[in-house]
């Protein structure tokens, strides 16, 4: 599975390391608006290479969105517009109602998994990423009923490999 991680800080970088350890991705590409973060992510082995957002979205089987929530609300509809018809998109945003609302009527809504892996440290950036950040932590998936069985199974495989405990709830409840 070819994976794209958009946002290469603590969360995105740690997810990339966990995917690499678990052998779930044949290639991991990265996208980050901060060019220095992108270069550091390659240097640290978080991702194999940096590509443009267009290339990442059109060629990846799995897209992890780990960017600030305000940017995510604006970006998610265009991400779903650009991905392959069988790609899975998972976000790691800390709030869900606005994110889910931004794609309520999108034709590819079923390819999206609204997730909140609850983990973090006081550090940020690619240097802060580490394998094991999510071990034993809680992950929340919202609106699972609006996600395809395949996309949800892919997400669960990923979160299980990160050793997270997943719970389900609606976006407003979250």
C-alpha positions as CSV (number, residue, x, y, z in Angstrom):
1,X,0.0,0.0,0.0
2,X,1.4,3.4,-1.0
3,X,0.9,5.9,1.7
4,X,0.9,9.7,1.7
5,X,1.3,11.6,5.0
6,X,0.2,15.3,4.7
7,X,1.7,17.1,7.7
8,X,5.0,15.7,9.0
9,X,5.0,16.8,12.6
10,X,4.7,14.8,15.8
11,X,1.4,13.0,14.8
12,X,2.0,12.5,11.1
13,X,5.6,11.5,11.6
14,X,4.7,9.1,14.4
15,X,2.0,7.5,12.3
16,X,4.5,7.1,9.4
17,X,7.0,5.4,11.7
18,X,4.3,3.0,13.0
19,X,3.2,2.1,9.5
20,X,6.8,1.5,8.5
21,X,7.4,-0.8,11.5
22,X,4.2,-2.7,10.9
23,X,5.1,-3.2,7.2
24,X,1.8,-1.8,6.1
25,X,3.2,0.6,3.5
26,X,5.4,-0.3,0.6
27,X,6.2,3.4,0.2
28,X,5.5,6.4,2.3
29,X,5.6,9.9,0.7
30,X,5.3,13.1,2.5
31,X,3.8,16.6,2.0
32,X,4.4,19.5,4.2
33,X,4.0,23.3,3.6
34,X,7.2,23.8,5.6
35,X,10.1,22.7,3.3
36,X,12.5,22.3,6.2
37,X,10.1,19.9,7.9
38,X,9.8,17.9,4.7
39,X,13.6,17.7,4.3
40,X,14.0,16.7,8.0
41,X,11.3,14.0,7.6
42,X,13.2,12.4,4.8
43,X,16.5,12.7,6.7
44,X,15.0,11.0,9.8
45,X,13.4,8.3,7.7
46,X,9.8,9.2,8.5
47,X,9.0,9.3,4.7
48,X,10.8,8.0,1.7
49,X,10.5,11.2,-0.3
50,X,8.7,14.5,-0.5
51,X,6.2,15.0,-3.3
52,X,3.7,17.6,-4.3
53,X,0.2,17.4,-2.9
54,X,-1.2,16.6,-6.4
55,X,1.1,13.6,-6.8
56,X,0.5,12.4,-3.3
57,X,-3.3,12.4,-3.7
58,X,-3.4,11.0,-7.2
59,X,-1.0,8.1,-6.6
60,X,-1.5,6.9,-3.0
61,X,-3.8,4.2,-1.7
62,X,-3.9,5.7,1.8
63,X,-3.8,9.4,2.7
64,X,-3.1,10.5,6.3
65,X,-4.1,14.1,7.0
66,X,-2.3,15.4,10.1
67,X,-2.6,19.1,9.7
68,X,-4.2,21.8,11.9
69,X,-8.0,21.5,12.1
70,X,-8.7,24.9,10.5
71,X,-6.6,23.9,7.5
72,X,-8.2,20.5,7.4
73,X,-11.7,21.8,7.2
74,X,-10.8,23.8,4.1
75,X,-8.6,21.1,2.5
76,X,-10.6,17.9,3.0
77,X,-13.2,18.4,0.2
78,X,-10.5,19.0,-2.4
79,X,-8.5,16.0,-1.1
80,X,-11.5,13.8,-1.7
81,X,-11.9,15.3,-5.1
82,X,-8.4,14.4,-6.1
83,X,-7.9,10.8,-4.6
84,X,-8.3,7.6,-6.5
85,X,-11.7,5.9,-6.4
86,X,-10.4,3.2,-4.0
87,X,-8.1,5.4,-1.8
88,X,-8.7,5.7,1.9
89,X,-8.4,9.1,3.6
90,X,-7.9,9.3,7.4
91,X,-7.6,12.5,9.3
92,X,-6.1,13.0,12.8
93,X,-7.9,16.2,13.7
94,X,-8.8,16.8,17.3
95,X,-12.3,18.1,16.6
96,X,-14.8,16.4,14.3
97,X,-18.1,18.2,13.8
98,X,-16.9,20.8,11.3
99,X,-14.6,18.3,9.6
100,X,-17.4,15.9,9.0
101,X,-19.8,18.6,8.0
102,X,-17.3,19.8,5.3
103,X,-17.8,16.5,3.4
104,X,-21.3,15.4,4.4
105,X,-22.6,15.4,0.8
106,X,-19.3,14.6,-1.0
107,X,-19.5,11.8,-3.6
108,X,-16.4,10.2,-2.0
109,X,-17.5,10.6,1.6
110,X,-17.4,6.8,2.1
111,X,-13.7,6.8,1.5
112,X,-13.1,9.1,4.5
113,X,-12.5,8.0,8.1
114,X,-12.9,10.7,10.7
115,X,-10.4,9.8,13.4
116,X,-8.9,11.4,16.5
117,X,-5.9,9.5,17.8
118,X,-5.5,11.0,21.2
119,X,-1.8,11.3,21.8
120,X,0.9,13.9,22.0
121,X,3.8,15.5,23.8
122,X,4.9,19.0,24.4
123,X,7.2,18.8,21.3
124,X,6.4,19.4,17.7
125,X,7.9,19.0,14.3
126,X,9.4,15.9,12.6
127,X,12.1,15.6,15.2
128,X,9.4,15.0,17.8
129,X,8.0,12.0,16.0
130,X,8.6,8.5,17.5
131,X,7.3,5.0,17.0
132,X,5.2,4.0,20.0
133,X,3.5,7.4,20.5
134,X,0.1,5.8,20.1
135,X,0.7,2.6,22.1
136,X,-2.2,2.1,24.6
137,X,-3.8,5.4,23.7
138,X,-7.4,5.9,22.7
139,X,-8.5,6.6,19.2
140,X,-12.0,7.9,18.3
141,X,-13.6,7.2,15.0
142,X,-16.7,9.4,14.2
143,X,-19.5,8.7,11.8
144,X,-18.3,5.2,11.1
145,X,-21.7,4.5,9.4
146,X,-20.9,7.0,6.7
147,X,-17.6,5.2,5.9
148,X,-17.3,2.2,3.6
149,X,-16.6,-1.2,5.1
150,X,-13.3,-1.3,3.2
151,X,-12.1,2.1,4.4
152,X,-13.1,1.3,8.0
153,X,-11.3,-2.0,7.9
154,X,-8.2,-0.4,6.5
155,X,-8.3,2.3,9.3
156,X,-8.8,-0.3,12.0
157,X,-5.8,-2.3,10.7
158,X,-3.7,0.8,10.9
159,X,-4.9,1.8,14.4
160,X,-4.5,-1.8,15.6
161,X,-0.9,-1.8,14.3
162,X,-0.3,1.4,16.3
163,X,-1.6,-0.5,19.3
164,X,-4.5,1.9,20.0
165,X,-7.8,1.3,21.6
166,X,-10.5,2.5,19.2
167,X,-14.0,3.7,20.3
168,X,-16.8,5.0,18.1
169,X,-19.1,8.0,18.4
170,X,-20.9,10.6,16.4
171,X,-19.1,13.9,15.6
172,X,-21.3,16.1,17.7
173,X,-20.8,13.8,20.7
174,X,-17.0,13.9,20.3
